[in-house]
Amino acid sequence: MAHLAGHSGPGDARRRGYESAMLAAGLEPITTGGGATTEAAGYSAACALLEAHPGVTGIVAANDVMAVGVLAALRERGLSVPADVSVVGHDDSPLAAYRYLALTSVDGHSAEVGAAAARALLRRLDSPDAPAHRELLALDLVVRGSTAPPPT
């Protein structure tokens, strides 16, 4: 399984999480990308990844838009999703839920993150000298048609 990384703070955190999980499972992390998080960047990163690691059976993209680029790169190579390669996006955007794509995606609960950030800002305004507060919210995997067990 490989990860197409983004370049932002959340992208760095997603890359670190992927690498940590792979190492904990005794697997070698394969990370590429680290630039823009566009469809074109996802396509380019997937092409490079597939050249370097032709046997990859799963790709986790930094976001859903990059995952669309991954889907295009796989299709051009005649690889079937999810029979040959599973694809997972991140953000669970409306794009992921389109029936044609049926993209499995990680839901980061953006509205809840925004509400938590607003609460933190209000706390900071009320008590500017209080220690910094960090809150991590749980993620959910929304499984759709772009993932399957690895081929045997």
N, C-alpha and C positions, 0 to 999 in steps of 0.2 A: 504494500500500500504506500502511496506517495502523497505528498502535500504540496499544493501550489500556494506559496505564501504571498501575502500582501506586504506593503511597506509601512503601514500606519501602526500606531500603538496597539489597536485591537489585532491587527494582522500579526504583529510580533508576538502578542500573547497567544494567539491561535497556533502559531508555529511552535512556540515553546511547549504548549500543551500537547500538540501532536508528537513532538520529539520525546517528551517525557513518557507519554503513553506507549510509544513504540519501544523505547528502551526498557520500560517496566515489563513489557511482554516478551522481552528477549529478541526483539526484531530491530533491524537496522533502519533508522529513519532515512527517507529519501525526500529531500526538500528542494524545490526549484522555485523560480519566480523571485519575489521580493521587490517587485516594481509596482506598476500600476495594477489596479484591480478591475480592469475593463474586460469586455468580451475578447477583444483583440489580444490583450496580454494573456488571458487564459488560453487562447488558441496557441499563441507562440510558445508559452511555457509548456503546454501539453505536447506540442510537436517535439520540442527539445527533450522532454522527459521520455517520450515514447522511443526516440532515437537512442537515448542512453540506457533505457531500461525497458526493452521491448516486452518483457514478461510480466509487467505490472498488472495486477488484477483489480486494483482499487485506487481511485484518485479523490482526494478531499481538496476542494478549492476554497480559497480564502473567502469567497462570497458566491452568491448564486449567479451573478453576471459572469464571473470568470468560469463557472461551471458550464455555462452555455458555450463558451469557447472550447472547453474540453470536449463537450459533446460533438462539436463540429470536427475537431481534430480526429476523434475516434471514428466518426462516420466516414471521413475521407480515407481512412486506412482500412475500411471494411470491417471494423470491430463493432460488435454488437453490445449495446448497453441494455441490461446488465449481464447478459450471458458471458461475455468476454471480460468486460471491465465494469465495475460498479463506480458510480459517480455520486459524490455528496457535495452540496453547496453549503453555504452558511448565510444566515439572516432570515430564512424562511420568508422570502419576499413573495408578493403575489405571483411573480414570474414562476416560482418553483411549483406553485399549485396548478398551473395550466395543465390541462389533461394531456396535451401533446408532449410536454416535457416530463411531467410527473417526477420532478426532481426531489430526491431525498435531501433534506436540508436541516441544519441545526437552527433551532429557534432561540435566539438570544433575548427574546422578550423586550424589544426596543422600547415599548411604551413604559414598561416597568423600570427599565434602566433610566429613562428620562425622568420619571417621577422620583426615583431615588436620588438622581443628580440634583433635582430641584430642591428636595428636602435637605440635602447636604449643603447646598448654597445658602438656603435660609438659616440653617444652623450656624454656618460660618459668619453670616451677616449679624446674627444675634450675639455670637461669641467669637470674635475674630482671633482671640488668643488661645482658644481651645485646641487640643491636639487634633491632628488630621484624622479623619475617619475613612476607613476603606470598607466597602461592602461589595461582596461578590454575589451575584444572583445565579441561580441554577439555570442550566441550559436544558433544552429538550430536543431529542432527535425526532423529526417528523419523517417517518419512513413512507416512501412512495415507490414508484416503479423503476427508479434508476439504480437500485441496489439489490444484490442477491448474494448468497454464499459463494465463495470463490470456486471457480471451475476445478474439477478434479482431474 
